[in-house]
Amino acid sequence: MTTIVLADDRSLICAGLRAVLSAEPDWSVVGEATDGRDVVDLVARLLPDVRIVDLMLPNSSGLGVIYRVRKGASRTHIVALSMHANES
């Protein structure tokens, strides 16, 4: 079983990802966080196989979260998401 933690500040995105990922029989979403600080604690507690992280999280950037979890020698694989509109 592959365990997954989702980190995105938009609940609709988390719900959609959870629905798609949970449809796979060998995948299990074991936790969600909407805040950068909460992600680090959640990953340390749950030790998921995969972490899907939005790069724009409140209270810590997604890159900061990735760095802090990696610094703790986590075996968690990372998928980084970004949705940014740039008018220029």
RAPE-V961735 format. One record per pair of residues at least 12 apart in sequence whose ideal C-beta (glycine too) atoms are under 10 Angstrom apart, sorted by the first residue. I is the first residue (numbers start at 1). J is the second residue. D is the distance in whole Angstrom. If there is no record, write none. Layout:
i=I j=J d=D
i=I j=J d=D
This chain:
i=1 j=25 d=9
i=1 j=26 d=6
i=1 j=27 d=7
i=1 j=28 d=6
i=1 j=30 d=9
i=1 j=49 d=8
i=2 j=21 d=9
i=2 j=24 d=8
i=2 j=26 d=6
i=2 j=27 d=5
i=2 j=28 d=7
i=2 j=30 d=10
i=2 j=48 d=8
i=2 j=49 d=5
i=2 j=50 d=6
i=2 j=77 d=9
i=3 j=27 d=8
i=3 j=28 d=5
i=3 j=29 d=8
i=3 j=30 d=5
i=3 j=31 d=9
i=3 j=46 d=7
i=3 j=47 d=8
i=3 j=48 d=4
i=3 j=49 d=5
i=3 j=50 d=7
i=3 j=51 d=10
i=3 j=76 d=9
i=4 j=17 d=9
i=4 j=18 d=9
i=4 j=21 d=6
i=4 j=22 d=9
i=4 j=24 d=10
i=4 j=27 d=6
i=4 j=28 d=7
i=4 j=29 d=5
i=4 j=30 d=7
i=4 j=31 d=8
i=4 j=32 d=10
i=4 j=46 d=10
i=4 j=48 d=6
i=4 j=49 d=7
i=4 j=50 d=5
i=4 j=51 d=7
i=4 j=52 d=6
i=4 j=76 d=10
i=4 j=77 d=10
i=4 j=79 d=9
i=5 j=29 d=8
i=5 j=30 d=6
i=5 j=31 d=5
i=5 j=32 d=7
i=5 j=33 d=7
i=5 j=39 d=7
i=5 j=42 d=6
i=5 j=43 d=6
i=5 j=45 d=10
i=5 j=46 d=6
i=5 j=47 d=9
i=5 j=48 d=4
i=5 j=49 d=9
i=5 j=50 d=7
i=5 j=51 d=5
i=5 j=52 d=7
i=5 j=53 d=9
i=5 j=69 d=10
i=5 j=76 d=8
i=6 j=18 d=7
i=6 j=21 d=8
i=6 j=29 d=6
i=6 j=30 d=9
i=6 j=31 d=7
i=6 j=32 d=5
i=6 j=33 d=7
i=6 j=34 d=9
i=6 j=39 d=9
i=6 j=42 d=10
i=6 j=48 d=9
i=6 j=50 d=10
i=6 j=51 d=8
i=6 j=52 d=5
i=6 j=53 d=8
i=6 j=54 d=9
i=6 j=79 d=10
i=6 j=81 d=10
i=7 j=31 d=9
i=7 j=32 d=7
i=7 j=33 d=5
i=7 j=34 d=8
i=7 j=35 d=8
i=7 j=36 d=8
i=7 j=38 d=8
i=7 j=39 d=4
i=7 j=40 d=10
i=7 j=42 d=8
i=7 j=43 d=9
i=7 j=51 d=7
i=7 j=52 d=7
i=7 j=53 d=4
i=7 j=54 d=6
i=7 j=55 d=10
i=7 j=57 d=6
i=7 j=60 d=10
i=7 j=62 d=7
i=7 j=65 d=7
i=7 j=66 d=10
i=7 j=80 d=10
i=7 j=81 d=9
i=8 j=32 d=8
i=8 j=33 d=8
i=8 j=34 d=7
i=8 j=39 d=10
i=8 j=52 d=8
i=8 j=53 d=8
i=8 j=54 d=4
i=8 j=55 d=10
i=8 j=56 d=9
i=8 j=57 d=8
i=8 j=62 d=9
i=8 j=81 d=7
i=8 j=83 d=9
i=9 j=33 d=9
i=9 j=34 d=5
i=9 j=35 d=7
i=9 j=36 d=9
i=9 j=54 d=7
i=9 j=56 d=7
i=9 j=57 d=6
i=9 j=58 d=6
i=9 j=59 d=10
i=9 j=62 d=10
i=10 j=34 d=8
i=10 j=54 d=8
i=10 j=56 d=10
i=10 j=83 d=9
i=11 j=32 d=9
i=11 j=34 d=7
i=13 j=34 d=10
i=13 j=52 d=10
i=13 j=54 d=7
i=13 j=81 d=8
i=13 j=83 d=8
i=14 j=29 d=9
i=14 j=32 d=5
i=14 j=33 d=9
i=14 j=34 d=8
i=14 j=52 d=9
i=14 j=54 d=9
i=15 j=32 d=9
i=17 j=29 d=8
i=17 j=32 d=9
i=17 j=52 d=6
i=17 j=79 d=10
i=17 j=81 d=9
i=18 j=32 d=7
i=21 j=50 d=9
i=21 j=52 d=8
i=27 j=49 d=9
i=27 j=50 d=8
i=28 j=48 d=9
i=28 j=49 d=9
i=29 j=48 d=9
i=29 j=50 d=10
i=29 j=52 d=9
i=30 j=42 d=9
i=30 j=45 d=10
i=30 j=46 d=5
i=30 j=47 d=9
i=30 j=48 d=6
i=30 j=49 d=9
i=31 j=43 d=8
i=31 j=45 d=8
i=31 j=46 d=5
i=31 j=48 d=7
i=31 j=51 d=10
i=32 j=52 d=10
i=33 j=51 d=10
i=33 j=53 d=9
i=33 j=54 d=10
i=33 j=57 d=8
i=33 j=65 d=9
i=34 j=54 d=9
i=34 j=57 d=8
i=34 j=58 d=8
i=34 j=59 d=10
i=35 j=57 d=7
i=35 j=58 d=6
i=35 j=59 d=5
i=35 j=60 d=8
i=35 j=65 d=10
i=36 j=53 d=9
i=36 j=54 d=9
i=36 j=56 d=10
i=36 j=57 d=4
i=36 j=58 d=6
i=36 j=59 d=5
i=36 j=60 d=3
i=36 j=61 d=7
i=36 j=62 d=7
i=36 j=63 d=10
i=36 j=64 d=6
i=36 j=65 d=5
i=36 j=68 d=9
i=37 j=57 d=9
i=37 j=58 d=9
i=37 j=59 d=5
i=37 j=60 d=6
i=37 j=64 d=10
i=37 j=65 d=8
i=37 j=68 d=9
i=38 j=57 d=9
i=38 j=58 d=10
i=38 j=59 d=8
i=38 j=60 d=9
i=38 j=65 d=9
i=39 j=51 d=7
i=39 j=53 d=7
i=39 j=54 d=10
i=39 j=57 d=7
i=39 j=59 d=10
i=39 j=60 d=8
i=39 j=62 d=8
i=39 j=64 d=10
i=39 j=65 d=5
i=39 j=66 d=9
i=39 j=68 d=9
i=39 j=69 d=8
i=40 j=60 d=8
i=40 j=64 d=9
i=40 j=65 d=6
i=40 j=66 d=10
i=40 j=67 d=10
i=40 j=68 d=5
i=40 j=69 d=6
i=40 j=71 d=10
i=40 j=72 d=8
i=40 j=74 d=9
i=42 j=69 d=10
i=43 j=65 d=8
i=43 j=68 d=9
i=43 j=69 d=5
i=43 j=72 d=8
i=43 j=74 d=6
i=43 j=76 d=6
i=43 j=78 d=10
i=44 j=68 d=10
i=44 j=69 d=8
i=44 j=72 d=7
i=44 j=74 d=8
i=44 j=76 d=10
i=46 j=76 d=9
i=47 j=74 d=7
i=47 j=75 d=7
i=47 j=76 d=7
i=48 j=74 d=9
i=48 j=75 d=9
i=48 j=76 d=6
i=48 j=77 d=9
i=49 j=75 d=8
i=49 j=76 d=7
i=49 j=77 d=6
i=50 j=76 d=7
i=50 j=77 d=5
i=50 j=78 d=8
i=50 j=79 d=7
i=51 j=65 d=8
i=51 j=66 d=8
i=51 j=69 d=7
i=51 j=74 d=8
i=51 j=76 d=5
i=51 j=77 d=7
i=51 j=78 d=5
i=51 j=79 d=7
i=51 j=80 d=9
i=52 j=77 d=10
i=52 j=78 d=8
i=52 j=79 d=5
i=52 j=80 d=8
i=52 j=81 d=6
i=53 j=65 d=6
i=53 j=66 d=6
i=53 j=69 d=9
i=53 j=76 d=10
i=53 j=78 d=6
i=53 j=79 d=7
i=53 j=80 d=6
i=53 j=81 d=7
i=53 j=82 d=10
i=54 j=80 d=8
i=54 j=81 d=5
i=54 j=82 d=7
i=54 j=83 d=8
i=55 j=80 d=6
i=55 j=81 d=7
i=55 j=82 d=4
i=55 j=83 d=9
i=55 j=84 d=8
i=56 j=81 d=9
i=56 j=82 d=7
i=56 j=83 d=8
i=56 j=84 d=7
i=62 j=78 d=9
i=62 j=80 d=6
i=62 j=81 d=8
i=62 j=82 d=8
i=63 j=80 d=8
i=65 j=78 d=9
i=65 j=80 d=10
i=66 j=78 d=6
i=66 j=80 d=7
